[in-house]
Amino acid sequence: MFKVAVIGASGLLGRALVDELAQQSDWQVVATAFSRPSASTVVLDIRDARAVEQFVEREAPDALVIAAAERRPDVCEHDPALARALNVDAVRTLAAAADRRGAWTLSISTDYVFDGTQPPYLHDSAPAPLNAYGHSKLEGERAMSETTDLGCVLRLPLLYGPIVSWAESAVTSLVPAIAASAEIGAQPATMDAWAIRYPTFTPDVAVVIRQMLARHARDEAIRGIVQWSGDEPMTKYEIAQRLAEALQLDAQLTPQYTPTDTTPRPHNCHLASERLEALGIGRRTPFDEAIRQVLAAFAWRDTTSA
Ligand SMILES: NC(=O)c1ccc[n+]([C@@H]2O[C@H](COP(=O)([O-])OP(=O)(O)OC[C@H]3O[C@@H](n4cnc5c(N)ncnc54)[C@H](OP(=O)(O)O)[C@@H]3O)[C@@H](O)[C@H]2O)c1
């Protein structure tokens, strides 16, 4: 039986991945969480090296996927020690423990390792992060390559997918402001029309990871750095327009053509997905279709939990 450990299974990407892997009847999944455990997860603090080593020894997975991280740029900017502990040191500990057991490690990284000035970026383009989050993730990539030969880094851009709160994804976090702008007498909502993003659906990423795991299961493990991205460029202003349309809201949106964030963010980090595409790996659900699925599932969840 092929056994996969998913570290950070309570997060946006981790949940989609566990849902996808659960459909593989001949695979076994062991999933970890930290502050949001459930009946189907094991509690693991990845900053605790001893606990990580014991977990890997005990579970003896064939592959380990690291979806746990501190991924909020503002938090990383203000707490670089936390960013390093999760995005660098924990990656090293997990990859070392997996390597000792001969398990393949897949670590998730970000398009923010690039400065966004010269897209598209290939997997071997020169990284130049602009903020503390990007720096920590780049160091995490280096920690992986220094620690194990039996590993792979998968870089991803802005993610959205099934959510447990609007704030969970930078795509759906726009919804409250969009809805407020549609109230009678409300002020328009200002939306960033400067930064270009490629929103990527977590269930599609989960398929990509499942296909990568299947190659490892066939002794054809992918190593080094790979990238996956949606193929529809849009600014947050355009994302907000599409969300308003999907929600049938008469939103008042004002584009802002200069950067708005206090933490520096790249302009356009389009990731070329050529390595995975050449292997026949990938799936891309159109944004308008995927976002309607996300909104419908969240509305249903909201109704049933009310
Ligand atoms: N979200 C994006 O737009 C985006 C874009 C590009 C790349 N990425 C990368 O994709 C990966 C997944 O991101 P995500 O959006 O799914 O993140 P997320 O929703 O914030 O989930 C983070 C996960 O990390 C776990 N975690 C936090 N602190 C931990 C600790 N001390 N010990 C063990 N686990 C801990 C959380 O567990 P609890 O919730 O149970 O505490 C949760 O499962 C990350 O590597 C991120 O950098 C994300």
The ligand as a Tripos MOL2 file, in Angstrom:
@<TRIPOS>MOLECULE
LIG
   48    52     1     0     0
SMALL
NO_CHARGES

@<TRIPOS>ATOM
      1 N1         -2.6080   30.5090   -0.3740 N.am      1 LIG1
      2 C1         -1.9600   30.9690   -1.4430 C.2       1 LIG1
      3 O1         -2.4730   31.8320   -2.1760 O.2       1 LIG1
      4 C2         -0.5990   30.4150   -1.7950 C.ar      1 LIG1
      5 C3          0.0510   30.8960   -2.9420 C.ar      1 LIG1
      6 C4          1.2930   30.3500   -3.3090 C.ar      1 LIG1
      7 C5          1.8680   29.3690   -2.5380 C.ar      1 LIG1
      8 N2          1.2310   28.9580   -1.3950 N.ar      1 LIG1
      9 C6          1.8980   27.9280   -0.5900 C.3       1 LIG1
     10 O2          1.0360   26.8150   -0.5520 O.3       1 LIG1
     11 C7          1.2130   26.1050    0.6870 C.3       1 LIG1
     12 C8         -0.1350   25.9170    1.3350 C.3       1 LIG1
     13 O3         -0.6900   27.1730    1.6490 O.3       1 LIG1
     14 P1         -2.1650   27.3480    2.2010 P.3       1 LIG1
     15 O4         -2.7490   28.5470    1.5450 O.co2     1 LIG1
     16 O5         -2.8940   26.0550    2.1450 O.co2     1 LIG1
     17 O6         -1.8700   27.7310    3.7270 O.3       1 LIG1
     18 P2         -2.8830   27.8160    4.9390 P.3       1 LIG1
     19 O7         -4.3020   27.7110    4.4870 O.co2     1 LIG1
     20 O8         -2.4840   29.0290    5.7200 O.co2     1 LIG1
     21 O9         -2.5520   26.4970    5.7850 O.3       1 LIG1
     22 C9         -1.3950   26.4430    6.5350 C.3       1 LIG1
     23 C10        -1.2760   25.0800    7.1340 C.3       1 LIG1
     24 O10        -0.0900   25.0670    7.9320 O.3       1 LIG1
     25 C11        -0.4150   24.4990    9.1900 C.3       1 LIG1
     26 N3          0.4640   25.0090   10.2330 N.ar      1 LIG1
     27 C12         0.6210   26.2720   10.6450 C.ar      1 LIG1
     28 N4          1.5070   26.3260   11.6710 N.ar      1 LIG1
     29 C13         1.9050   25.0400   11.8940 C.ar      1 LIG1
     30 C14         2.7820   24.4260   12.8310 C.ar      1 LIG1
     31 N5          3.4790   25.1480   13.7360 N.pl3     1 LIG1
     32 N6          2.9340   23.0900   12.7820 N.ar      1 LIG1
     33 C15         2.2610   22.3430   11.8650 C.ar      1 LIG1
     34 N7          1.4150   22.8610   10.9600 N.ar      1 LIG1
     35 C16         1.2420   24.2100   10.9890 C.ar      1 LIG1
     36 C17        -1.8420   24.9310    9.4370 C.3       1 LIG1
     37 O11        -2.4100   24.0860   10.4390 O.3       1 LIG1
     38 P3         -3.5990   24.6450   11.3970 P.3       1 LIG1
     39 O12        -4.4890   25.4810   10.5460 O.co2     1 LIG1
     40 O13        -4.2590   23.3710   11.8920 O.co2     1 LIG1
     41 O14        -2.9400   25.4270   12.4800 O.co2     1 LIG1
     42 C18        -2.4360   24.6970    8.0570 C.3       1 LIG1
     43 O15        -2.7620   23.3520    7.8770 O.3       1 LIG1
     44 C19         2.2000   26.9580    1.4950 C.3       1 LIG1
     45 O16         3.4970   26.4510    1.3080 O.3       1 LIG1
     46 C20         2.1220   28.3190    0.8580 C.3       1 LIG1
     47 O17         3.3200   29.0460    1.0340 O.3       1 LIG1
     48 C21         0.0090   29.4420   -1.0090 C.ar      1 LIG1
@<TRIPOS>BOND
     1     1     2 1
     2     2     3 2
     3     2     4 1
     4     4     5 ar
     5     4    48 ar
     6     5     6 ar
     7     6     7 ar
     8     7     8 ar
     9     8     9 1
    10     8    48 ar
    11     9    10 1
    12     9    46 1
    13    10    11 1
    14    11    12 1
    15    11    44 1
    16    12    13 1
    17    13    14 1
    18    14    15 2
    19    14    16 1
    20    14    17 1
    21    17    18 1
    22    18    19 2
    23    18    20 1
    24    18    21 1
    25    21    22 1
    26    22    23 1
    27    23    24 1
    28    23    42 1
    29    24    25 1
    30    25    26 1
    31    25    36 1
    32    26    27 ar
    33    26    35 ar
    34    27    28 ar
    35    28    29 ar
    36    29    30 ar
    37    29    35 ar
    38    30    31 1
    39    30    32 ar
    40    32    33 ar
    41    33    34 ar
    42    34    35 ar
    43    36    37 1
    44    36    42 1
    45    37    38 1
    46    38    39 2
    47    38    40 1
    48    38    41 1
    49    42    43 1
    50    44    45 1
    51    44    46 1
    52    46    47 1
@<TRIPOS>SUBSTRUCTURE
     1 LIG1         1 GROUP 0 **** ****
